[in-house]
Amino acid sequence: MTTTAQPRLHVADLTRRFGARAVVDDVSMTVAAGEVLCLLGPSGCGKSTTLRIIAGIEQADGGRVEVDGAVMADVATHLPPEARSVGLMFQDFALFPHLTVAENVGFGLKGPKAARAQRIGEMLERVHMSGFADALPHEISGGEQQRVALARAVAPKPRVMLMDEPFSGLDNRLRDGIRDETLDLLKEEGTAILLVTHEPEEAMRMADRIALMRSGKLVQIGAPYNVYNAPIDRAAAAFFSDINVICGKVQGALVTTPFGQFLAPGYADGADVEIVIRPQHIRIDFDRKGRGPNPTPTDGVPARGVVQRARYMGNESLVEFRMDYDGSILKATVPSVFLPKPGMALWLMMRRDKCHVFPA
């Protein structure tokens, strides 16, 4: 990833209200040249509205948008989309049906005819569509239409590319390849990329940084590893995967559970907390002493559970247990085929270093 002294895209205190509801609530972020920032969150959280404001399609009630230090929008300025050097890619490819592939790619280009033709040829070659220059959109496949849409968006050399779930309309067989080719091309062009998605796996795969959005607010921004492994709250942890939640009460900065004591620094005595752990960090043993490597202090104390059901998921097995201590259900995943019969009693342990403690 290339970087500059100044972010290519700078958004500060962006706000958009519909009546009394703040759809975008004091959003601030930066994206560097060649960086992919994924705006991730559930449907209706304000992601697409944020993108539309940055693009100039919609006007904010407050805040500022800058591209390479130049103000695109603030309380006194609102440049139209075509004046912002911003490219747009949406789920709907929106190719012009009456124009050829080459004409679609060249639609936003300006300057001498020869220079435009050269750029069109370069872009068609980059997206492996050189042999389709004279074809109409209905004569090519969905994946090929996506490549043409990419070439058209990149051809004018936008400094910022805004992408609203552009790959969700493609089947899984095509999606990974086209997605990787798209981002590689944009990074090579030095484009700052802001990409909206509601799929955590897609964000983890593509992003240099993830901005997690909820109810119009950015709740956490960071590298995928950090956002996944150090979630800011229970909801952030649950957005990326299944979670197990164990309730407890703090005494002397410790929480006592059937799995042993867990550190809870910063919480007052008597505070109710939730210990959150992902299913892949639950360890399963056939007896209390364990038959694999000896349990260590990081594994906690074994607690007994009875198998409710087990399913093979293709690359791992998911086993659900009803715990003896309170009848709750805990889930554990095993990276292989492991399908114990319902009613079988096993012992579970929790990795202390993989647990997160949040207020109840």
C-alpha positions as semicolon CSV with decimal commas, in nm:
position;residue;x (nm);y (nm);z (nm)
1;M;0,000;0,000;0,000
2;T;0,137;0,340;-0,092
3;T;0,086;0,635;0,140
4;T;0,106;1,010;0,115
5;A;0,165;1,280;0,376
6;Q;-0,195;1,382;0,333
7;P;-0,489;1,139;0,298
8;R;-0,638;1,124;-0,049
9;L;-0,992;1,120;0,095
10;H;-1,072;1,303;0,417
11;V;-1,422;1,299;0,566
12;A;-1,488;1,500;0,883
13;D;-1,797;1,515;1,107
14;L;-2,037;1,407;0,831
15;T;-2,404;1,423;0,935
16;R;-2,726;1,350;0,749
17;R;-3,071;1,360;0,908
18;F;-3,408;1,242;0,783
19;G;-3,647;1,416;1,018
20;A;-3,538;1,345;1,375
21;R;-3,331;1,042;1,278
22;A;-2,958;1,078;1,214
23;V;-2,887;0,833;0,930
24;V;-2,522;0,945;0,924
25;D;-2,408;1,066;1,265
26;D;-2,077;1,255;1,297
27;V;-1,877;1,025;1,067
28;S;-1,505;1,093;1,018
29;M;-1,252;0,885;0,824
30;T;-0,949;0,906;0,596
31;V;-0,836;0,689;0,304
32;A;-0,483;0,703;0,164
33;A;-0,378;0,657;-0,199
34;G;-0,371;0,285;-0,279
35;E;-0,558;0,195;0,041
36;V;-0,881;-0,005;0,069
37;L;-1,108;0,104;0,352
38;C;-1,417;-0,117;0,390
39;L;-1,724;0,048;0,539
40;L;-1,886;-0,252;0,704
41;G;-2,219;-0,283;0,878
42;P;-2,571;-0,425;0,867
43;S;-2,831;-0,310;0,616
44;G;-2,976;0,028;0,707
45;C;-2,683;0,147;0,918
46;G;-2,599;0,443;0,690
47;K;-2,319;0,300;0,474
48;S;-2,468;0,377;0,134
49;T;-2,587;0,722;0,241
50;T;-2,233;0,804;0,352
51;L;-2,104;0,693;0,012
52;R;-2,364;0,901;-0,173
53;I;-2,271;1,211;0,026
54;I;-1,901;1,166;-0,053
55;A;-1,988;1,117;-0,420
56;G;-2,197;1,435;-0,427
57;I;-2,520;1,254;-0,515
58;E;-2,666;1,355;-0,181
59;Q;-2,602;1,662;0,035
60;A;-2,503;1,639;0,400
61;D;-2,654;1,845;0,680
62;G;-2,309;1,900;0,824
63;G;-1,945;1,804;0,792
64;R;-1,675;1,823;0,525
65;V;-1,545;1,612;0,237
66;E;-1,195;1,670;0,095
67;V;-1,009;1,502;-0,191
68;D;-0,633;1,564;-0,192
69;G;-0,688;1,860;0,041
70;A;-0,944;2,031;-0,186
71;V;-1,288;2,083;-0,034
72;M;-1,562;1,898;-0,222
73;A;-1,839;1,972;0,030
74;D;-1,888;2,169;0,350
75;V;-2,139;2,422;0,484
76;A;-2,063;2,660;0,196
77;T;-1,961;2,419;-0,084
78;H;-2,126;2,136;-0,273
79;L;-1,945;2,035;-0,590
80;P;-2,140;1,811;-0,830
81;P;-2,024;1,448;-0,873
82;E;-1,849;1,514;-1,204
83;A;-1,629;1,781;-1,044
84;R;-1,498;1,563;-0,758
85;S;-1,258;1,325;-0,940
86;V;-1,449;1,041;-0,778
87;G;-1,538;0,713;-0,948
88;L;-1,849;0,512;-0,865
89;M;-1,918;0,140;-0,888
90;F;-2,247;-0,010;-0,777
91;Q;-2,407;-0,355;-0,770
92;D;-2,599;-0,257;-1,083
93;F;-2,334;-0,232;-1,355
94;A;-2,551;0,029;-1,537
95;L;-2,382;-0,010;-1,875
96;F;-2,546;0,184;-2,157
97;P;-2,725;-0,085;-2,360
98;H;-2,704;0,104;-2,690
99;L;-2,327;0,166;-2,668
100;T;-2,054;-0,085;-2,748
101;V;-1,810;-0,205;-2,486
102;A;-1,548;0,044;-2,611
103;E;-1,800;0,329;-2,613
104;N;-1,907;0,245;-2,258
105;V;-1,546;0,251;-2,137
106;G;-1,481;0,584;-2,309
107;F;-1,802;0,751;-2,193
108;G;-1,641;0,963;-1,919
109;L;-1,318;1,043;-2,102
110;K;-1,226;1,389;-2,228
111;G;-0,952;1,522;-2,451
112;P;-0,830;1,441;-2,805
113;K;-0,986;1,144;-2,982
114;A;-0,652;0,963;-3,020
115;A;-0,575;0,993;-2,648
116;R;-0,923;0,865;-2,560
117;A;-0,884;0,569;-2,796
118;Q;-0,546;0,484;-2,644
119;R;-0,688;0,491;-2,291
120;I;-0,985;0,275;-2,395
121;G;-0,750;0,020;-2,547
122;E;-0,531;0,017;-2,236
123;M;-0,826;-0,037;-2,004
124;L;-0,983;-0,313;-2,216
125;E;-0,650;-0,493;-2,220
126;R;-0,614;-0,458;-1,841
127;V;-0,954;-0,619;-1,780
128;H;-0,903;-0,888;-2,049
129;M;-1,182;-0,754;-2,272
130;S;-0,981;-0,642;-2,578
131;G;-1,162;-0,884;-2,804
132;F;-1,506;-0,746;-2,711
133;A;-1,461;-0,378;-2,802
134;D;-1,742;-0,382;-3,057
135;A;-1,984;-0,601;-2,859
136;L;-2,301;-0,465;-2,698
137;P;-2,362;-0,526;-2,325
138;H;-2,635;-0,786;-2,383
139;E;-2,392;-0,991;-2,590
140;I;-2,150;-1,052;-2,301
141;S;-2,184;-1,234;-1,966
142;G;-2,246;-1,081;-1,626
143;G;-1,884;-1,124;-1,525
144;E;-1,771;-0,960;-1,849
145;Q;-2,014;-0,672;-1,791
146;Q;-1,856;-0,624;-1,448
147;R;-1,512;-0,599;-1,607
148;V;-1,640;-0,338;-1,852
149;A;-1,797;-0,141;-1,566
150;L;-1,462;-0,151;-1,386
151;A;-1,275;-0,030;-1,694
152;R;-1,525;0,254;-1,742
153;A;-1,493;0,362;-1,377
154;V;-1,111;0,355;-1,380
155;A;-1,055;0,505;-1,727
156;P;-1,085;0,873;-1,617
157;K;-0,821;0,806;-1,345
158;P;-1,032;0,906;-1,043
159;R;-0,840;0,985;-0,730
160;V;-1,107;0,817;-0,516
161;M;-1,318;0,511;-0,602
162;L;-1,646;0,459;-0,415
163;M;-1,785;0,106;-0,440
164;D;-2,127;0,003;-0,308
165;E;-2,136;-0,378;-0,289
166;P;-2,023;-0,402;-0,654
167;F;-1,953;-0,777;-0,643
168;S;-2,268;-0,901;-0,472
169;G;-2,446;-0,966;-0,803
170;L;-2,179;-1,213;-0,918
171;D;-2,185;-1,583;-0,843
172;N;-1,919;-1,724;-0,613
173;R;-1,725;-1,879;-0,902
174;L;-1,657;-1,537;-1,054
175;R;-1,658;-1,314;-0,748
176;D;-1,317;-1,381;-0,596
177;G;-1,123;-1,345;-0,921
178;I;-1,295;-1,027;-1,039
179;R;-1,277;-0,873;-0,692
180;D;-0,903;-0,933;-0,662
181;E;-0,836;-0,808;-1,017
182;T;-1,041;-0,495;-0,951
183;L;-0,859;-0,402;-0,633
184;D;-0,516;-0,479;-0,780
185;L;-0,589;-0,246;-1,073
186;L;-0,715;0,035;-0,850
187;K;-0,416;0,006;-0,616
188;E;-0,176;0,021;-0,911
189;E;-0,348;0,342;-1,023
190;G;-0,292;0,491;-0,674
191;T;-0,664;0,525;-0,618
192;A;-0,808;0,561;-0,267
193;I;-1,082;0,298;-0,236
194;L;-1,385;0,321;-0,007
195;L;-1,589;0,005;-0,039
196;V;-1,927;-0,063;0,125
197;T;-2,024;-0,417;0,223
198;H;-2,242;-0,594;0,477
199;E;-2,040;-0,917;0,454
200;P;-1,764;-0,950;0,719
201;E;-1,576;-1,217;0,524
202;E;-1,558;-0,992;0,219
203;A;-1,429;-0,702;0,431
204;M;-1,168;-0,922;0,600
205;R;-1,046;-1,043;0,261
206;M;-1,028;-0,706;0,085
207;A;-0,962;-0,432;0,340
208;D;-0,643;-0,271;0,455
209;R;-0,866;-0,120;0,726
210;I;-1,226;-0,182;0,831
211;A;-1,462;0,090;0,952
212;L;-1,745;-0,080;1,142
213;M;-2,070;0,119;1,123
214;R;-2,382;0,087;1,337
215;S;-2,692;0,310;1,353
216;G;-2,523;0,588;1,158
217;K;-2,205;0,595;1,369
218;L;-1,856;0,455;1,316
219;V;-1,798;0,239;1,623
220;Q;-1,451;0,099;1,541
221;I;-1,182;0,151;1,276
222;G;-0,869;-0,059;1,239
223;A;-0,684;-0,332;1,055
224;P;-0,896;-0,646;1,000
225;Y;-0,686;-0,842;1,252
226;N;-0,740;-0,583;1,522
227;V;-1,112;-0,530;1,460
228;Y;-1,168;-0,907;1,470
229;N;-0,945;-0,992;1,766
230;A;-1,005;-0,680;1,977
231;P;-1,374;-0,595;1,923
232;I;-1,495;-0,281;2,095
233;D;-1,813;-0,444;2,231
234;R;-2,023;-0,759;2,221
235;A;-2,214;-0,650;1,909
236;A;-1,887;-0,591;1,721
237;A;-1,765;-0,938;1,813
238;A;-2,097;-1,097;1,710
239;F;-2,098;-0,922;1,372
240;F;-1,797;-1,122;1,256
241;S;-1,891;-1,468;1,380
242;D;-2,096;-1,674;1,622
243;I;-2,008;-1,604;1,982
244;N;-2,060;-1,770;2,319
245;V;-2,159;-1,547;2,612
246;I;-2,105;-1,638;2,977
247;C;-2,241;-1,404;3,245
248;G;-2,065;-1,326;3,571
249;K;-2,008;-1,073;3,848
250;V;-1,681;-0,894;3,923
251;Q;-1,508;-0,927;4,258
252;G;-1,154;-0,799;4,304
253;A;-1,109;-0,750;3,928
254;L;-1,192;-1,118;3,871
255;V;-1,498;-1,300;3,736
256;T;-1,564;-1,650;3,869
257;T;-1,721;-1,890;3,618
258;P;-1,752;-2,268;3,577
259;F;-1,443;-2,236;3,355
260;G;-1,235;-2,073;3,628
261;Q;-1,155;-1,711;3,706
262;F;-1,109;-1,447;3,438
263;L;-0,946;-1,107;3,468
264;A;-1,181;-0,806;3,449
265;P;-0,959;-0,502;3,506
266;G;-1,133;-0,167;3,526
267;Y;-1,465;-0,305;3,649
268;A;-1,599;-0,219;3,994
269;D;-1,682;-0,491;4,245
270;G;-2,035;-0,617;4,192
271;A;-2,046;-0,516;3,822
272;D;-2,231;-0,759;3,595
273;V;-2,025;-0,853;3,291
274;E;-2,035;-1,084;2,991
275;I;-1,742;-1,300;2,888
276;V;-1,745;-1,347;2,511
277;I;-1,554;-1,622;2,330
278;R;-1,577;-1,746;1,972
279;P;-1,662;-2,114;1,907
280;Q;-1,319;-2,186;1,755
281;H;-1,153;-2,099;2,086
282;I;-1,343;-2,361;2,286
283;R;-1,134;-2,671;2,352
284;I;-1,305;-3,013;2,373
285;D;-1,178;-3,313;2,574
286;F;-1,322;-3,659;2,637
287;D;-1,260;-3,651;3,011
288;R;-1,187;-3,397;3,279
289;K;-0,813;-3,451;3,268
290;G;-0,788;-3,426;2,892
291;R;-0,639;-3,678;2,653
292;G;-0,451;-3,437;2,432
293;P;-0,182;-3,195;2,545
294;N;-0,211;-3,128;2,916
295;P;-0,439;-2,834;2,998
296;T;-0,250;-2,519;3,088
297;P;-0,361;-2,218;3,298
298;T;-0,455;-2,040;2,976
299;D;-0,715;-2,310;2,903
300;G;-0,917;-2,246;3,219
301;V;-1,102;-2,513;3,418
302;P;-1,295;-2,791;3,240
303;A;-1,676;-2,773;3,250
304;R;-1,906;-3,060;3,148
305;G;-2,151;-3,032;2,859
306;V;-2,382;-3,273;2,679
307;V;-2,387;-3,280;2,298
308;Q;-2,715;-3,151;2,153
309;R;-2,619;-3,176;1,786
310;A;-2,315;-3,181;1,560
311;R;-2,290;-3,073;1,197
312;Y;-2,011;-3,090;0,941
313;M;-1,983;-2,750;0,769
314;G;-1,739;-2,838;0,490
315;N;-1,414;-2,718;0,647
316;E;-1,502;-2,760;1,014
317;S;-1,749;-2,926;1,248
318;L;-1,990;-2,728;1,467
319;V;-2,091;-2,895;1,793
320;E;-2,356;-2,754;2,028
321;F;-2,348;-2,842;2,399
322;R;-2,598;-2,798;2,681
323;M;-2,387;-2,708;2,984
324;D;-2,443;-2,880;3,318
325;Y;-2,381;-2,567;3,523
326;D;-2,681;-2,365;3,401
327;G;-2,840;-2,542;3,103
328;S;-2,709;-2,282;2,855
329;I;-2,599;-2,373;2,502
330;L;-2,235;-2,329;2,402
331;K;-2,099;-2,381;2,050
332;A;-1,757;-2,515;1,961
333;T;-1,596;-2,562;1,621
334;V;-1,336;-2,823;1,532
335;P;-1,126;-2,788;1,212
336;S;-1,197;-3,146;1,094
337;V;-1,476;-3,402;1,088
338;F;-1,592;-3,444;1,449
339;L;-1,952;-3,561;1,492
340;P;-2,018;-3,691;1,844
341;K;-2,364;-3,839;1,903
342;P;-2,634;-3,635;2,083
343;G;-2,635;-3,716;2,455
344;M;-2,260;-3,771;2,474
345;A;-2,093;-3,590;2,766
346;L;-1,767;-3,406;2,697
347;W;-1,554;-3,150;2,879
348;L;-1,501;-2,798;2,750
349;M;-1,230;-2,544;2,826
350;M;-1,200;-2,177;2,725
351;R;-0,883;-2,002;2,615
352;R;-0,849;-1,714;2,862
353;D;-0,637;-1,514;2,617
354;K;-0,915;-1,535;2,356
355;C;-1,194;-1,411;2,583
356;H;-1,335;-1,058;2,586
357;V;-1,504;-0,903;2,889
358;F;-1,782;-0,649;2,826
359;P;-2,044;-0,483;3,045
360;A;-2,360;-0,691;3,072
